[in-house]
Amino acid sequence: MSDRKQYLAKNTALFALNTIGTRIINFLLVPLYTRTFTTAEYGIIDLVVTIATILVPIITINIGEAVMRFSLDEDANRSNIVSVGIFYSGLSLILGLSVFIVLRWFPSITINGWLVYFYCMTQGLYGVFACNLRGQEKLVEFALANVIHTFLAAGLNIVFLVQFKWGISGYFMAYIIADLMSLVYCLVAGRVKD
């Protein structure tokens, strides 16, 4: 098998295991969520996650994808690319305040707006620096970041929902902490110093 085919086979297997493993763990958490949350609470979580899915690429100006795409060029100055990514990530912290405007359109969302803001921001920032790893073709590190994120989110959800009984706030706090810890790993693995 040629080097190119081996490289493709290895990366395909890595992404497949990463995706399948993440989905299985998320699937295994569903009984915990259905036992812990009422139908109304689960609806609020679903609505906030949907809002975040729409807002995060807008707020972050989808800079993570740009960082990945331009880092893949052979003659790329990765330090400059990451610097631009960091600048726009900082700008997204300001643009993220639009979350509070969007939340006004949904009076059924009764959780703290700052929690939703941090959920969106940490998700966006983690995405930027995970894409930086992909752009540097550090695919093992990228997959490991996703594994760290998945296990942290699952473990913290169990602690916050079952032991502390923090409800919806605990759910989002688990993901915020998982995003932050995975973000730190991405910064270290990607050797981001700027």
PyMOL CGO cylinders between C-alpha atoms (Angstrom):
from pymol import cmd
from pymol.cgo import CYLINDER

trace = [
    CYLINDER, 0.00, 0.00, 0.00, 1.39, 3.42, -0.93, 0.3, 1, 1, 1, 1, 1, 1,
    CYLINDER, 1.39, 3.42, -0.93, 2.19, 6.03, 1.72, 0.3, 1, 1, 1, 1, 1, 1,
    CYLINDER, 2.19, 6.03, 1.72, -0.68, 8.20, 0.52, 0.3, 1, 1, 1, 1, 1, 1,
    CYLINDER, -0.68, 8.20, 0.52, -3.19, 5.35, 0.84, 0.3, 1, 1, 1, 1, 1, 1,
    CYLINDER, -3.19, 5.35, 0.84, -1.85, 4.42, 4.29, 0.3, 1, 1, 1, 1, 1, 1,
    CYLINDER, -1.85, 4.42, 4.29, -2.18, 8.03, 5.38, 0.3, 1, 1, 1, 1, 1, 1,
    CYLINDER, -2.18, 8.03, 5.38, -5.76, 8.17, 4.11, 0.3, 1, 1, 1, 1, 1, 1,
    CYLINDER, -5.76, 8.17, 4.11, -6.69, 4.82, 5.69, 0.3, 1, 1, 1, 1, 1, 1,
    CYLINDER, -6.69, 4.82, 5.69, -5.18, 5.81, 9.05, 0.3, 1, 1, 1, 1, 1, 1,
    CYLINDER, -5.18, 5.81, 9.05, -6.93, 9.18, 9.12, 0.3, 1, 1, 1, 1, 1, 1,
    CYLINDER, -6.93, 9.18, 9.12, -10.25, 7.71, 8.01, 0.3, 1, 1, 1, 1, 1, 1,
    CYLINDER, -10.25, 7.71, 8.01, -10.07, 5.11, 10.80, 0.3, 1, 1, 1, 1, 1, 1,
    CYLINDER, -10.07, 5.11, 10.80, -9.11, 7.80, 13.32, 0.3, 1, 1, 1, 1, 1, 1,
    CYLINDER, -9.11, 7.80, 13.32, -12.04, 10.04, 12.38, 0.3, 1, 1, 1, 1, 1, 1,
    CYLINDER, -12.04, 10.04, 12.38, -14.44, 7.09, 12.28, 0.3, 1, 1, 1, 1, 1, 1,
    CYLINDER, -14.44, 7.09, 12.28, -13.46, 5.86, 15.75, 0.3, 1, 1, 1, 1, 1, 1,
    CYLINDER, -13.46, 5.86, 15.75, -13.61, 9.40, 17.09, 0.3, 1, 1, 1, 1, 1, 1,
    CYLINDER, -13.61, 9.40, 17.09, -17.07, 10.07, 15.66, 0.3, 1, 1, 1, 1, 1, 1,
    CYLINDER, -17.07, 10.07, 15.66, -18.53, 6.69, 16.54, 0.3, 1, 1, 1, 1, 1, 1,
    CYLINDER, -18.53, 6.69, 16.54, -17.12, 6.77, 20.09, 0.3, 1, 1, 1, 1, 1, 1,
    CYLINDER, -17.12, 6.77, 20.09, -18.49, 10.26, 20.71, 0.3, 1, 1, 1, 1, 1, 1,
    CYLINDER, -18.49, 10.26, 20.71, -21.94, 9.36, 19.40, 0.3, 1, 1, 1, 1, 1, 1,
    CYLINDER, -21.94, 9.36, 19.40, -22.10, 6.15, 21.46, 0.3, 1, 1, 1, 1, 1, 1,
    CYLINDER, -22.10, 6.15, 21.46, -21.27, 8.00, 24.69, 0.3, 1, 1, 1, 1, 1, 1,
    CYLINDER, -21.27, 8.00, 24.69, -23.82, 10.71, 23.89, 0.3, 1, 1, 1, 1, 1, 1,
    CYLINDER, -23.82, 10.71, 23.89, -26.39, 8.01, 23.15, 0.3, 1, 1, 1, 1, 1, 1,
    CYLINDER, -26.39, 8.01, 23.15, -25.65, 6.32, 26.48, 0.3, 1, 1, 1, 1, 1, 1,
    CYLINDER, -25.65, 6.32, 26.48, -26.33, 9.63, 28.27, 0.3, 1, 1, 1, 1, 1, 1,
    CYLINDER, -26.33, 9.63, 28.27, -29.88, 9.89, 26.91, 0.3, 1, 1, 1, 1, 1, 1,
    CYLINDER, -29.88, 9.89, 26.91, -31.41, 7.70, 29.69, 0.3, 1, 1, 1, 1, 1, 1,
    CYLINDER, -31.41, 7.70, 29.69, -29.74, 9.95, 32.27, 0.3, 1, 1, 1, 1, 1, 1,
    CYLINDER, -29.74, 9.95, 32.27, -31.24, 13.03, 30.63, 0.3, 1, 1, 1, 1, 1, 1,
    CYLINDER, -31.24, 13.03, 30.63, -34.71, 11.55, 30.26, 0.3, 1, 1, 1, 1, 1, 1,
    CYLINDER, -34.71, 11.55, 30.26, -34.69, 10.44, 33.90, 0.3, 1, 1, 1, 1, 1, 1,
    CYLINDER, -34.69, 10.44, 33.90, -33.31, 13.75, 35.20, 0.3, 1, 1, 1, 1, 1, 1,
    CYLINDER, -33.31, 13.75, 35.20, -35.23, 16.33, 33.14, 0.3, 1, 1, 1, 1, 1, 1,
    CYLINDER, -35.23, 16.33, 33.14, -38.92, 16.95, 32.70, 0.3, 1, 1, 1, 1, 1, 1,
    CYLINDER, -38.92, 16.95, 32.70, -40.25, 17.24, 29.18, 0.3, 1, 1, 1, 1, 1, 1,
    CYLINDER, -40.25, 17.24, 29.18, -40.29, 21.04, 29.50, 0.3, 1, 1, 1, 1, 1, 1,
    CYLINDER, -40.29, 21.04, 29.50, -36.68, 21.14, 30.77, 0.3, 1, 1, 1, 1, 1, 1,
    CYLINDER, -36.68, 21.14, 30.77, -35.52, 18.85, 27.98, 0.3, 1, 1, 1, 1, 1, 1,
    CYLINDER, -35.52, 18.85, 27.98, -37.30, 21.14, 25.52, 0.3, 1, 1, 1, 1, 1, 1,
    CYLINDER, -37.30, 21.14, 25.52, -35.45, 24.17, 26.93, 0.3, 1, 1, 1, 1, 1, 1,
    CYLINDER, -35.45, 24.17, 26.93, -32.12, 22.35, 26.60, 0.3, 1, 1, 1, 1, 1, 1,
    CYLINDER, -32.12, 22.35, 26.60, -32.93, 21.39, 23.03, 0.3, 1, 1, 1, 1, 1, 1,
    CYLINDER, -32.93, 21.39, 23.03, -33.92, 24.97, 22.19, 0.3, 1, 1, 1, 1, 1, 1,
    CYLINDER, -33.92, 24.97, 22.19, -30.72, 26.43, 23.69, 0.3, 1, 1, 1, 1, 1, 1,
    CYLINDER, -30.72, 26.43, 23.69, -28.54, 23.85, 21.90, 0.3, 1, 1, 1, 1, 1, 1,
    CYLINDER, -28.54, 23.85, 21.90, -30.31, 24.66, 18.62, 0.3, 1, 1, 1, 1, 1, 1,
    CYLINDER, -30.31, 24.66, 18.62, -29.83, 28.40, 19.16, 0.3, 1, 1, 1, 1, 1, 1,
    CYLINDER, -29.83, 28.40, 19.16, -26.14, 27.80, 19.90, 0.3, 1, 1, 1, 1, 1, 1,
    CYLINDER, -26.14, 27.80, 19.90, -25.77, 25.65, 16.79, 0.3, 1, 1, 1, 1, 1, 1,
    CYLINDER, -25.77, 25.65, 16.79, -27.05, 28.56, 14.70, 0.3, 1, 1, 1, 1, 1, 1,
    CYLINDER, -27.05, 28.56, 14.70, -25.36, 31.41, 16.59, 0.3, 1, 1, 1, 1, 1, 1,
    CYLINDER, -25.36, 31.41, 16.59, -21.87, 30.03, 17.21, 0.3, 1, 1, 1, 1, 1, 1,
    CYLINDER, -21.87, 30.03, 17.21, -20.74, 30.07, 13.54, 0.3, 1, 1, 1, 1, 1, 1,
    CYLINDER, -20.74, 30.07, 13.54, -22.20, 33.57, 13.16, 0.3, 1, 1, 1, 1, 1, 1,
    CYLINDER, -22.20, 33.57, 13.16, -20.67, 34.92, 16.39, 0.3, 1, 1, 1, 1, 1, 1,
    CYLINDER, -20.67, 34.92, 16.39, -17.24, 33.40, 15.67, 0.3, 1, 1, 1, 1, 1, 1,
    CYLINDER, -17.24, 33.40, 15.67, -17.46, 34.39, 12.01, 0.3, 1, 1, 1, 1, 1, 1,
    CYLINDER, -17.46, 34.39, 12.01, -16.65, 30.71, 11.45, 0.3, 1, 1, 1, 1, 1, 1,
    CYLINDER, -16.65, 30.71, 11.45, -12.99, 31.60, 11.99, 0.3, 1, 1, 1, 1, 1, 1,
    CYLINDER, -12.99, 31.60, 11.99, -12.12, 28.04, 13.04, 0.3, 1, 1, 1, 1, 1, 1,
    CYLINDER, -12.12, 28.04, 13.04, -12.79, 26.72, 9.55, 0.3, 1, 1, 1, 1, 1, 1,
    CYLINDER, -12.79, 26.72, 9.55, -10.66, 29.52, 8.09, 0.3, 1, 1, 1, 1, 1, 1,
    CYLINDER, -10.66, 29.52, 8.09, -7.80, 28.71, 10.49, 0.3, 1, 1, 1, 1, 1, 1,
    CYLINDER, -7.80, 28.71, 10.49, -7.97, 25.06, 9.45, 0.3, 1, 1, 1, 1, 1, 1,
    CYLINDER, -7.97, 25.06, 9.45, -8.23, 25.77, 5.74, 0.3, 1, 1, 1, 1, 1, 1,
    CYLINDER, -8.23, 25.77, 5.74, -5.33, 28.25, 5.54, 0.3, 1, 1, 1, 1, 1, 1,
    CYLINDER, -5.33, 28.25, 5.54, -3.12, 26.22, 7.89, 0.3, 1, 1, 1, 1, 1, 1,
    CYLINDER, -3.12, 26.22, 7.89, -3.28, 23.33, 5.44, 0.3, 1, 1, 1, 1, 1, 1,
    CYLINDER, -3.28, 23.33, 5.44, -1.38, 25.31, 2.79, 0.3, 1, 1, 1, 1, 1, 1,
    CYLINDER, -1.38, 25.31, 2.79, 2.23, 24.16, 2.49, 0.3, 1, 1, 1, 1, 1, 1,
    CYLINDER, 2.23, 24.16, 2.49, 3.72, 27.65, 2.74, 0.3, 1, 1, 1, 1, 1, 1,
    CYLINDER, 3.72, 27.65, 2.74, 1.34, 28.75, 5.51, 0.3, 1, 1, 1, 1, 1, 1,
    CYLINDER, 1.34, 28.75, 5.51, 2.60, 30.99, 8.28, 0.3, 1, 1, 1, 1, 1, 1,
    CYLINDER, 2.60, 30.99, 8.28, 0.73, 29.15, 11.01, 0.3, 1, 1, 1, 1, 1, 1,
    CYLINDER, 0.73, 29.15, 11.01, 1.73, 31.64, 13.68, 0.3, 1, 1, 1, 1, 1, 1,
    CYLINDER, 1.73, 31.64, 13.68, 0.06, 34.49, 11.77, 0.3, 1, 1, 1, 1, 1, 1,
    CYLINDER, 0.06, 34.49, 11.77, -2.98, 32.36, 11.01, 0.3, 1, 1, 1, 1, 1, 1,
    CYLINDER, -2.98, 32.36, 11.01, -3.43, 31.48, 14.69, 0.3, 1, 1, 1, 1, 1, 1,
    CYLINDER, -3.43, 31.48, 14.69, -2.96, 35.15, 15.61, 0.3, 1, 1, 1, 1, 1, 1,
    CYLINDER, -2.96, 35.15, 15.61, -5.80, 36.10, 13.28, 0.3, 1, 1, 1, 1, 1, 1,
    CYLINDER, -5.80, 36.10, 13.28, -7.89, 33.28, 14.77, 0.3, 1, 1, 1, 1, 1, 1,
    CYLINDER, -7.89, 33.28, 14.77, -7.21, 34.56, 18.28, 0.3, 1, 1, 1, 1, 1, 1,
    CYLINDER, -7.21, 34.56, 18.28, -8.09, 38.13, 17.27, 0.3, 1, 1, 1, 1, 1, 1,
    CYLINDER, -8.09, 38.13, 17.27, -11.44, 37.08, 15.81, 0.3, 1, 1, 1, 1, 1, 1,
    CYLINDER, -11.44, 37.08, 15.81, -12.06, 34.79, 18.77, 0.3, 1, 1, 1, 1, 1, 1,
    CYLINDER, -12.06, 34.79, 18.77, -11.64, 37.82, 21.01, 0.3, 1, 1, 1, 1, 1, 1,
    CYLINDER, -11.64, 37.82, 21.01, -14.02, 39.77, 18.80, 0.3, 1, 1, 1, 1, 1, 1,
    CYLINDER, -14.02, 39.77, 18.80, -16.52, 36.92, 19.09, 0.3, 1, 1, 1, 1, 1, 1,
    CYLINDER, -16.52, 36.92, 19.09, -16.62, 37.46, 22.86, 0.3, 1, 1, 1, 1, 1, 1,
    CYLINDER, -16.62, 37.46, 22.86, -18.17, 40.86, 22.12, 0.3, 1, 1, 1, 1, 1, 1,
    CYLINDER, -18.17, 40.86, 22.12, -20.40, 39.61, 19.30, 0.3, 1, 1, 1, 1, 1, 1,
    CYLINDER, -20.40, 39.61, 19.30, -21.56, 36.84, 21.64, 0.3, 1, 1, 1, 1, 1, 1,
    CYLINDER, -21.56, 36.84, 21.64, -23.46, 39.38, 23.68, 0.3, 1, 1, 1, 1, 1, 1,
    CYLINDER, -23.46, 39.38, 23.68, -26.07, 39.10, 20.93, 0.3, 1, 1, 1, 1, 1, 1,
    CYLINDER, -26.07, 39.10, 20.93, -27.13, 35.91, 22.74, 0.3, 1, 1, 1, 1, 1, 1,
    CYLINDER, -27.13, 35.91, 22.74, -29.00, 38.10, 25.21, 0.3, 1, 1, 1, 1, 1, 1,
    CYLINDER, -29.00, 38.10, 25.21, -30.99, 39.71, 22.36, 0.3, 1, 1, 1, 1, 1, 1,
    CYLINDER, -30.99, 39.71, 22.36, -31.86, 36.32, 20.88, 0.3, 1, 1, 1, 1, 1, 1,
    CYLINDER, -31.86, 36.32, 20.88, -32.92, 34.96, 24.29, 0.3, 1, 1, 1, 1, 1, 1,
    CYLINDER, -32.92, 34.96, 24.29, -35.53, 37.72, 24.56, 0.3, 1, 1, 1, 1, 1, 1,
    CYLINDER, -35.53, 37.72, 24.56, -37.32, 36.14, 21.59, 0.3, 1, 1, 1, 1, 1, 1,
    CYLINDER, -37.32, 36.14, 21.59, -37.77, 32.94, 23.60, 0.3, 1, 1, 1, 1, 1, 1,
    CYLINDER, -37.77, 32.94, 23.60, -39.48, 33.70, 26.93, 0.3, 1, 1, 1, 1, 1, 1,
    CYLINDER, -39.48, 33.70, 26.93, -39.70, 29.95, 27.63, 0.3, 1, 1, 1, 1, 1, 1,
    CYLINDER, -39.70, 29.95, 27.63, -35.92, 29.87, 28.19, 0.3, 1, 1, 1, 1, 1, 1,
    CYLINDER, -35.92, 29.87, 28.19, -35.76, 30.55, 31.90, 0.3, 1, 1, 1, 1, 1, 1,
    CYLINDER, -35.76, 30.55, 31.90, -32.09, 29.77, 32.56, 0.3, 1, 1, 1, 1, 1, 1,
    CYLINDER, -32.09, 29.77, 32.56, -29.47, 32.41, 33.23, 0.3, 1, 1, 1, 1, 1, 1,
    CYLINDER, -29.47, 32.41, 33.23, -28.49, 34.27, 30.05, 0.3, 1, 1, 1, 1, 1, 1,
    CYLINDER, -28.49, 34.27, 30.05, -24.84, 34.31, 31.11, 0.3, 1, 1, 1, 1, 1, 1,
    CYLINDER, -24.84, 34.31, 31.11, -24.85, 30.51, 31.17, 0.3, 1, 1, 1, 1, 1, 1,
    CYLINDER, -24.85, 30.51, 31.17, -26.08, 30.45, 27.58, 0.3, 1, 1, 1, 1, 1, 1,
    CYLINDER, -26.08, 30.45, 27.58, -23.48, 33.09, 26.64, 0.3, 1, 1, 1, 1, 1, 1,
    CYLINDER, -23.48, 33.09, 26.64, -20.61, 31.06, 28.15, 0.3, 1, 1, 1, 1, 1, 1,
    CYLINDER, -20.61, 31.06, 28.15, -21.98, 27.87, 26.58, 0.3, 1, 1, 1, 1, 1, 1,
    CYLINDER, -21.98, 27.87, 26.58, -21.88, 29.51, 23.13, 0.3, 1, 1, 1, 1, 1, 1,
    CYLINDER, -21.88, 29.51, 23.13, -18.50, 31.18, 23.67, 0.3, 1, 1, 1, 1, 1, 1,
    CYLINDER, -18.50, 31.18, 23.67, -16.65, 28.16, 25.02, 0.3, 1, 1, 1, 1, 1, 1,
    CYLINDER, -16.65, 28.16, 25.02, -18.11, 26.01, 22.26, 0.3, 1, 1, 1, 1, 1, 1,
    CYLINDER, -18.11, 26.01, 22.26, -16.93, 28.49, 19.63, 0.3, 1, 1, 1, 1, 1, 1,
    CYLINDER, -16.93, 28.49, 19.63, -13.46, 28.95, 21.11, 0.3, 1, 1, 1, 1, 1, 1,
    CYLINDER, -13.46, 28.95, 21.11, -12.93, 25.22, 21.49, 0.3, 1, 1, 1, 1, 1, 1,
    CYLINDER, -12.93, 25.22, 21.49, -13.94, 24.81, 17.84, 0.3, 1, 1, 1, 1, 1, 1,
    CYLINDER, -13.94, 24.81, 17.84, -11.37, 27.39, 16.70, 0.3, 1, 1, 1, 1, 1, 1,
    CYLINDER, -11.37, 27.39, 16.70, -8.44, 25.72, 18.43, 0.3, 1, 1, 1, 1, 1, 1,
    CYLINDER, -8.44, 25.72, 18.43, -9.57, 22.21, 17.55, 0.3, 1, 1, 1, 1, 1, 1,
    CYLINDER, -9.57, 22.21, 17.55, -9.62, 23.34, 13.90, 0.3, 1, 1, 1, 1, 1, 1,
    CYLINDER, -9.62, 23.34, 13.90, -6.10, 24.69, 14.43, 0.3, 1, 1, 1, 1, 1, 1,
    CYLINDER, -6.10, 24.69, 14.43, -4.99, 21.15, 15.32, 0.3, 1, 1, 1, 1, 1, 1,
    CYLINDER, -4.99, 21.15, 15.32, -6.65, 19.80, 12.19, 0.3, 1, 1, 1, 1, 1, 1,
    CYLINDER, -6.65, 19.80, 12.19, -5.01, 22.52, 10.11, 0.3, 1, 1, 1, 1, 1, 1,
    CYLINDER, -5.01, 22.52, 10.11, -1.61, 21.52, 11.47, 0.3, 1, 1, 1, 1, 1, 1,
    CYLINDER, -1.61, 21.52, 11.47, -2.53, 17.93, 10.58, 0.3, 1, 1, 1, 1, 1, 1,
    CYLINDER, -2.53, 17.93, 10.58, -2.20, 16.90, 14.20, 0.3, 1, 1, 1, 1, 1, 1,
    CYLINDER, -2.20, 16.90, 14.20, -5.07, 14.50, 13.75, 0.3, 1, 1, 1, 1, 1, 1,
    CYLINDER, -5.07, 14.50, 13.75, -4.23, 12.24, 16.69, 0.3, 1, 1, 1, 1, 1, 1,
    CYLINDER, -4.23, 12.24, 16.69, -4.22, 15.30, 18.97, 0.3, 1, 1, 1, 1, 1, 1,
    CYLINDER, -4.22, 15.30, 18.97, -7.45, 16.51, 17.39, 0.3, 1, 1, 1, 1, 1, 1,
    CYLINDER, -7.45, 16.51, 17.39, -9.12, 13.15, 18.03, 0.3, 1, 1, 1, 1, 1, 1,
    CYLINDER, -9.12, 13.15, 18.03, -7.74, 13.09, 21.57, 0.3, 1, 1, 1, 1, 1, 1,
    CYLINDER, -7.74, 13.09, 21.57, -9.18, 16.57, 22.19, 0.3, 1, 1, 1, 1, 1, 1,
    CYLINDER, -9.18, 16.57, 22.19, -12.61, 15.29, 21.16, 0.3, 1, 1, 1, 1, 1, 1,
    CYLINDER, -12.61, 15.29, 21.16, -12.24, 12.22, 23.37, 0.3, 1, 1, 1, 1, 1, 1,
    CYLINDER, -12.24, 12.22, 23.37, -11.23, 14.42, 26.32, 0.3, 1, 1, 1, 1, 1, 1,
    CYLINDER, -11.23, 14.42, 26.32, -14.23, 16.66, 25.63, 0.3, 1, 1, 1, 1, 1, 1,
    CYLINDER, -14.23, 16.66, 25.63, -16.67, 13.77, 25.39, 0.3, 1, 1, 1, 1, 1, 1,
    CYLINDER, -16.67, 13.77, 25.39, -15.51, 12.01, 28.56, 0.3, 1, 1, 1, 1, 1, 1,
    CYLINDER, -15.51, 12.01, 28.56, -15.33, 15.24, 30.56, 0.3, 1, 1, 1, 1, 1, 1,
    CYLINDER, -15.33, 15.24, 30.56, -18.82, 16.28, 29.44, 0.3, 1, 1, 1, 1, 1, 1,
    CYLINDER, -18.82, 16.28, 29.44, -20.21, 12.82, 30.24, 0.3, 1, 1, 1, 1, 1, 1,
    CYLINDER, -20.21, 12.82, 30.24, -18.50, 12.58, 33.62, 0.3, 1, 1, 1, 1, 1, 1,
    CYLINDER, -18.50, 12.58, 33.62, -19.41, 16.10, 34.66, 0.3, 1, 1, 1, 1, 1, 1,
    CYLINDER, -19.41, 16.10, 34.66, -23.02, 15.58, 33.54, 0.3, 1, 1, 1, 1, 1, 1,
    CYLINDER, -23.02, 15.58, 33.54, -23.25, 12.53, 35.77, 0.3, 1, 1, 1, 1, 1, 1,
    CYLINDER, -23.25, 12.53, 35.77, -21.75, 14.41, 38.74, 0.3, 1, 1, 1, 1, 1, 1,
    CYLINDER, -21.75, 14.41, 38.74, -23.74, 17.62, 38.24, 0.3, 1, 1, 1, 1, 1, 1,
    CYLINDER, -23.74, 17.62, 38.24, -27.08, 15.97, 37.42, 0.3, 1, 1, 1, 1, 1, 1,
    CYLINDER, -27.08, 15.97, 37.42, -27.07, 12.89, 39.64, 0.3, 1, 1, 1, 1, 1, 1,
    CYLINDER, -27.07, 12.89, 39.64, -24.96, 13.87, 42.64, 0.3, 1, 1, 1, 1, 1, 1,
    CYLINDER, -24.96, 13.87, 42.64, -25.48, 17.65, 42.85, 0.3, 1, 1, 1, 1, 1, 1,
    CYLINDER, -25.48, 17.65, 42.85, -28.90, 17.73, 41.14, 0.3, 1, 1, 1, 1, 1, 1,
    CYLINDER, -28.90, 17.73, 41.14, -28.15, 21.05, 39.42, 0.3, 1, 1, 1, 1, 1, 1,
    CYLINDER, -28.15, 21.05, 39.42, -30.64, 20.42, 36.60, 0.3, 1, 1, 1, 1, 1, 1,
    CYLINDER, -30.64, 20.42, 36.60, -30.41, 22.47, 33.41, 0.3, 1, 1, 1, 1, 1, 1,
    CYLINDER, -30.41, 22.47, 33.41, -27.65, 24.67, 34.83, 0.3, 1, 1, 1, 1, 1, 1,
    CYLINDER, -27.65, 24.67, 34.83, -25.58, 21.58, 35.62, 0.3, 1, 1, 1, 1, 1, 1,
    CYLINDER, -25.58, 21.58, 35.62, -26.03, 20.29, 32.08, 0.3, 1, 1, 1, 1, 1, 1,
    CYLINDER, -26.03, 20.29, 32.08, -24.67, 23.48, 30.55, 0.3, 1, 1, 1, 1, 1, 1,
    CYLINDER, -24.67, 23.48, 30.55, -21.94, 23.90, 33.17, 0.3, 1, 1, 1, 1, 1, 1,
    CYLINDER, -21.94, 23.90, 33.17, -20.70, 20.39, 32.34, 0.3, 1, 1, 1, 1, 1, 1,
    CYLINDER, -20.70, 20.39, 32.34, -20.32, 21.34, 28.69, 0.3, 1, 1, 1, 1, 1, 1,
    CYLINDER, -20.32, 21.34, 28.69, -18.74, 24.71, 29.49, 0.3, 1, 1, 1, 1, 1, 1,
    CYLINDER, -18.74, 24.71, 29.49, -16.09, 23.07, 31.68, 0.3, 1, 1, 1, 1, 1, 1,
    CYLINDER, -16.09, 23.07, 31.68, -15.50, 20.30, 29.12, 0.3, 1, 1, 1, 1, 1, 1,
    CYLINDER, -15.50, 20.30, 29.12, -15.07, 22.95, 26.39, 0.3, 1, 1, 1, 1, 1, 1,
    CYLINDER, -15.07, 22.95, 26.39, -12.60, 24.93, 28.52, 0.3, 1, 1, 1, 1, 1, 1,
    CYLINDER, -12.60, 24.93, 28.52, -10.51, 21.91, 29.52, 0.3, 1, 1, 1, 1, 1, 1,
    CYLINDER, -10.51, 21.91, 29.52, -10.42, 20.64, 25.93, 0.3, 1, 1, 1, 1, 1, 1,
    CYLINDER, -10.42, 20.64, 25.93, -9.55, 24.14, 24.76, 0.3, 1, 1, 1, 1, 1, 1,
    CYLINDER, -9.55, 24.14, 24.76, -6.54, 24.18, 27.11, 0.3, 1, 1, 1, 1, 1, 1,
    CYLINDER, -6.54, 24.18, 27.11, -5.44, 20.83, 25.69, 0.3, 1, 1, 1, 1, 1, 1,
    CYLINDER, -5.44, 20.83, 25.69, -5.78, 22.20, 22.13, 0.3, 1, 1, 1, 1, 1, 1,
    CYLINDER, -5.78, 22.20, 22.13, -3.71, 25.26, 23.04, 0.3, 1, 1, 1, 1, 1, 1,
    CYLINDER, -3.71, 25.26, 23.04, -0.92, 23.09, 24.47, 0.3, 1, 1, 1, 1, 1, 1,
    CYLINDER, -0.92, 23.09, 24.47, -1.03, 20.45, 21.70, 0.3, 1, 1, 1, 1, 1, 1,
    CYLINDER, -1.03, 20.45, 21.70, -1.17, 23.12, 19.00, 0.3, 1, 1, 1, 1, 1, 1,
    CYLINDER, -1.17, 23.12, 19.00, 1.66, 25.05, 20.66, 0.3, 1, 1, 1, 1, 1, 1,
    CYLINDER, 1.66, 25.05, 20.66, -0.32, 28.28, 20.60, 0.3, 1, 1, 1, 1, 1, 1,
    CYLINDER, -0.32, 28.28, 20.60, 1.76, 30.97, 22.29, 0.3, 1, 1, 1, 1, 1, 1,
    CYLINDER, 1.76, 30.97, 22.29, 0.32, 34.17, 20.84, 0.3, 1, 1, 1, 1, 1, 1,
]
cmd.load_cgo(trace, "trace")
